[in-house]
Amino acid sequence: MTDSLHALLARAEGLLARMEALLPPAAAAPDWSASLAFRYRKRAGRCVLEPVRHVAQIRLQDLQEVEPQKQRLLQNTAQFVAGRPANNVLLTGARGTGKSSLIKACLNEFAPQGLRLIEVDKADLVELPDLIELVAERPERFVIFCDDLSFDEGEAGYKALKSVLDGSVAAASDNLLIYATSNRRHLLPEQMRDNLGYKHTEDGEVHPGEAVEEKISLSERFGLWLSFYPFSQDEYLAIAAQWLRALGVSEAQITAARQPALVWALERGSRSGRVAYQFARDLAGRGGLEASQEPSHAAASTPPPEGLDHV
């Protein structure tokens, strides 16, 4: 009997060893000194942390017309790197208003104090518990960055993120926060039928109102919400002027670039900070040609098209 048991145990151990060889290995620690930012990616079935070789150099002073949001994120991040309590952050709102750029600027601001950033794609959020374990014993402070986050119903990453934020029996380490950006406030598509809780059909839910509760439960687990709004014309022009100055365009050219900047925004149907930056790069790349051209006497006496200043 004993020999049979030993043989059975040996076979079981051999089987387990072969099965372990088929499983993807746990993520290996990278060279933490290689960069300030890392990407968490799945390669050939295994998760790896890849150093970002060229980190975006955007600074807080580069971001204009978002001062309230900037100050709140700055304060939260300062608390975090100082080892004081801080919140996970959800940045939502209009496209091109600086949500992602603000997080990158915070990294550059606090990197000398030990802040590091790990970018995680939505598809890889199911691996978050392993990532948390990987950084738990590190002395640095880590921000998990999820950009342009939104989910369709039933996606695995939704439940994984929800659990990590505030639902798992294993608490996240105190050296890690999650900063996410999204154009959707509640991260899931919302439909009119979700609000029709008083209607009960034969094939409907018994408690349809709970669908609404489920859809807002994830965003509510972020302790700090920062909302971003479309820019006014003056704000858009101020951002374009700031980027033109940063790119070395003269003040005279910036003044003359007002109307071209408005036309640029009109053609794209948006006055976002991203559009202002694209205009500034285009104009500066051409040496400020449009802005620096001296108008003819006839052109100078011709008023701008009606309503152009109200694009």
VENZIJO-V418561 format. One record per residue. RES is the residue in three letters. SS is DSSP state (alpha for helix, beta for strand, coil for the rest). OMEGA is omega in radians with two decimals (NA if undefined). NEAR is the number of other C-alpha atoms within 8 Angstrom. Layout:
RES:SS:OMEGA:NEAR
RES:SS:OMEGA:NEAR
//
This chain:
MET:coil:-3.13:4
THR:alpha:3.12:5
ASP:alpha:3.12:6
SER:alpha:3.14:7
LEU:alpha:3.12:8
HIS:alpha:3.14:8
ALA:alpha:3.13:8
LEU:alpha:3.12:8
LEU:alpha:3.14:8
ALA:alpha:3.11:8
ARG:alpha:3.13:8
ALA:alpha:3.12:8
GLU:alpha:3.11:8
GLY:alpha:3.12:8
LEU:alpha:3.12:8
LEU:alpha:3.13:8
ALA:alpha:3.12:8
ARG:alpha:3.12:8
MET:alpha:3.11:8
GLU:alpha:3.14:7
ALA:alpha:-3.14:7
LEU:alpha:-3.12:6
LEU:coil:3.08:6
PRO:coil:-3.13:7
PRO:coil:3.08:6
ALA:coil:-3.14:7
ALA:coil:3.14:11
ALA:beta:3.12:8
ALA:coil:3.12:7
PRO:coil:2.96:8
ASP:coil:-3.03:6
TRP:alpha:3.13:7
SER:alpha:-3.04:5
ALA:alpha:-3.07:7
SER:coil:3.01:10
LEU:coil:-3.07:14
ALA:beta:-3.11:11
PHE:beta:3.02:12
ARG:beta:3.09:11
TYR:beta:-3.02:13
ARG:beta:3.05:11
LYS:beta:-3.13:9
ARG:beta:3.13:7
ALA:coil:3.09:4
GLY:coil:-3.14:6
ARG:beta:-3.12:10
CYS:beta:3.14:12
VAL:beta:3.02:11
LEU:beta:-3.10:12
GLU:beta:3.07:9
PRO:beta:3.05:12
VAL:coil:-3.03:10
ARG:coil:-3.11:6
HIS:coil:-3.11:4
VAL:coil:3.11:8
ALA:coil:-3.03:5
GLN:coil:-3.11:7
ILE:coil:-3.12:9
ARG:coil:-3.11:11
LEU:alpha:-3.13:10
GLN:alpha:3.10:5
ASP:alpha:-3.04:8
LEU:coil:-3.07:11
GLN:coil:3.04:9
GLU:coil:3.02:6
VAL:coil:-3.01:9
GLU:alpha:3.13:7
PRO:alpha:3.13:6
GLN:alpha:3.14:10
LYS:alpha:-3.09:10
GLN:alpha:-3.13:8
ARG:alpha:3.10:8
LEU:alpha:3.11:8
LEU:alpha:-3.14:9
GLN:alpha:3.14:8
ASN:alpha:-3.13:10
THR:alpha:3.09:10
ALA:alpha:3.07:9
GLN:alpha:-3.08:11
PHE:alpha:-3.09:12
VAL:alpha:3.09:12
ALA:coil:3.12:6
GLY:coil:3.11:7
ARG:coil:3.13:7
PRO:coil:3.12:6
ALA:coil:-3.03:8
ASN:coil:2.84:9
ASN:coil:-2.98:11
VAL:beta:3.02:12
LEU:beta:3.12:13
LEU:beta:-3.07:13
THR:beta:3.03:14
GLY:beta:-2.99:12
ALA:coil:-3.13:9
ARG:coil:3.04:7
GLY:coil:-3.09:9
THR:coil:3.01:13
GLY:coil:-3.10:10
LYS:alpha:-3.13:11
SER:alpha:-3.12:8
SER:alpha:-3.14:9
LEU:alpha:3.10:11
ILE:alpha:3.11:9
LYS:alpha:3.12:12
ALA:alpha:3.08:12
CYS:alpha:3.07:12
LEU:alpha:-3.13:12
ASN:alpha:3.14:10
GLU:alpha:-3.00:9
PHE:alpha:3.11:11
ALA:alpha:3.11:10
PRO:alpha:3.13:6
GLN:alpha:3.03:6
GLY:coil:3.12:10
LEU:beta:3.06:14
ARG:beta:-3.09:12
LEU:beta:3.07:12
ILE:beta:3.13:12
GLU:beta:-3.11:12
VAL:beta:3.06:13
ASP:coil:3.13:10
LYS:alpha:-3.09:8
ALA:alpha:-3.08:6
ASP:alpha:-3.11:12
LEU:alpha:3.11:12
VAL:alpha:-3.14:10
GLU:alpha:-3.07:7
LEU:alpha:3.13:11
PRO:alpha:3.11:8
ASP:alpha:3.13:9
LEU:alpha:3.13:9
ILE:alpha:3.10:11
GLU:alpha:-3.09:8
LEU:alpha:-3.06:10
VAL:alpha:-2.99:9
ALA:coil:-3.07:10
GLU:coil:-3.12:6
ARG:coil:3.11:7
PRO:coil:-3.12:6
GLU:coil:3.03:8
ARG:beta:-3.00:12
PHE:beta:2.95:12
VAL:beta:3.00:12
ILE:beta:-3.03:12
PHE:beta:3.08:11
CYS:beta:-3.04:13
ASP:coil:3.05:11
ASP:coil:-3.00:8
LEU:coil:2.97:11
SER:coil:-3.06:9
PHE:beta:2.86:9
ASP:coil:-3.08:7
GLU:coil:3.06:6
GLY:coil:-3.13:5
GLU:coil:-3.07:8
ALA:alpha:-3.11:7
GLY:alpha:-3.14:11
TYR:alpha:-3.12:11
LYS:alpha:-3.12:8
ALA:alpha:3.14:11
LEU:alpha:3.13:12
LYS:alpha:-3.14:11
SER:alpha:-3.11:9
VAL:alpha:-3.08:12
LEU:alpha:-3.05:11
ASP:alpha:-3.11:8
GLY:coil:-3.09:7
SER:coil:3.08:8
VAL:coil:3.09:4
ALA:coil:-3.12:4
ALA:coil:3.05:7
ALA:coil:3.14:8
SER:coil:-3.06:7
ASP:coil:3.07:6
ASN:coil:-3.08:13
LEU:beta:3.00:12
LEU:beta:3.08:10
ILE:beta:3.03:10
TYR:beta:-3.11:13
ALA:beta:3.04:12
THR:beta:3.13:13
SER:beta:2.98:14
ASN:coil:3.12:12
ARG:coil:-3.10:10
ARG:coil:-3.10:8
HIS:coil:2.96:9
LEU:coil:3.10:13
LEU:beta:3.06:10
PRO:coil:3.12:9
GLU:coil:-3.06:6
GLN:coil:-3.09:6
MET:alpha:-3.09:6
ARG:alpha:3.11:6
ASP:alpha:-3.08:11
ASN:alpha:-3.10:8
LEU:coil:-3.05:9
GLY:coil:-3.11:10
TYR:coil:-3.13:4
LYS:coil:3.13:5
HIS:coil:3.12:8
THR:coil:-3.08:6
GLU:coil:-3.12:4
ASP:coil:-3.10:4
GLY:coil:3.10:7
GLU:coil:3.08:7
VAL:coil:3.13:5
HIS:coil:-3.06:7
PRO:coil:3.12:11
GLY:alpha:-3.14:10
GLU:alpha:3.07:7
ALA:alpha:3.10:9
VAL:alpha:3.14:10
GLU:alpha:3.13:8
GLU:alpha:-3.04:8
LYS:alpha:3.13:11
ILE:alpha:-3.04:9
SER:alpha:-3.13:8
LEU:coil:-3.10:13
SER:alpha:3.13:10
GLU:alpha:-3.14:7
ARG:alpha:2.96:9
PHE:coil:-3.06:12
GLY:coil:-3.09:8
LEU:beta:3.05:8
TRP:beta:3.03:9
LEU:beta:-3.09:9
SER:beta:-3.13:8
PHE:beta:-3.03:12
TYR:coil:3.11:7
PRO:coil:-3.12:9
PHE:coil:2.98:11
SER:coil:3.13:7
GLN:alpha:-3.12:9
ASP:alpha:3.11:7
GLU:alpha:3.11:9
TYR:alpha:-3.14:13
LEU:alpha:3.11:12
ALA:alpha:3.13:9
ILE:alpha:3.11:14
ALA:alpha:3.14:14
ALA:alpha:3.13:10
GLN:alpha:3.13:10
TRP:alpha:3.10:12
LEU:alpha:3.09:13
ARG:alpha:-3.14:11
ALA:alpha:-3.13:7
LEU:coil:3.00:9
GLY:coil:3.12:7
VAL:coil:-3.07:12
SER:coil:3.14:7
GLU:alpha:3.12:7
ALA:alpha:3.11:7
GLN:alpha:3.11:11
ILE:alpha:3.11:13
THR:alpha:-3.13:8
ALA:alpha:-3.08:9
ALA:coil:-3.09:10
ARG:alpha:-3.10:9
GLN:alpha:3.06:9
PRO:alpha:3.12:9
ALA:alpha:3.12:12
LEU:alpha:3.10:12
VAL:alpha:3.11:9
TRP:alpha:3.13:10
ALA:alpha:3.14:13
LEU:alpha:-3.13:10
GLU:alpha:-3.11:6
ARG:alpha:3.12:7
GLY:coil:-3.09:6
SER:coil:3.04:7
ARG:coil:-3.09:13
SER:coil:3.05:12
GLY:alpha:3.10:13
ARG:alpha:3.12:9
VAL:alpha:3.10:13
ALA:alpha:3.12:16
TYR:alpha:3.12:11
GLN:alpha:3.09:8
PHE:alpha:-3.11:11
ALA:alpha:3.12:13
ARG:alpha:3.13:10
ASP:alpha:-3.09:8
LEU:alpha:-3.14:12
ALA:alpha:3.13:12
GLY:alpha:3.09:7
ARG:coil:3.09:7
GLY:coil:-3.12:7
GLY:coil:-2.99:11
LEU:alpha:-3.10:8
GLU:alpha:-3.07:8
ALA:alpha:-3.03:12
SER:alpha:-3.13:9
GLN:coil:3.11:6
GLU:coil:3.13:4
PRO:coil:3.07:6
SER:coil:-3.11:6
HIS:alpha:-3.14:6
ALA:alpha:-3.13:6
ALA:alpha:-3.11:7
ALA:alpha:-3.11:8
SER:coil:-3.13:6
THR:coil:-3.12:6
PRO:coil:3.11:5
PRO:coil:3.14:5
PRO:coil:-3.11:5
GLU:coil:3.06:5
GLY:coil:-3.07:6
LEU:alpha:3.12:10
ASP:alpha:-3.14:7
HIS:alpha:3.13:5
VAL:coil:NA:8
//
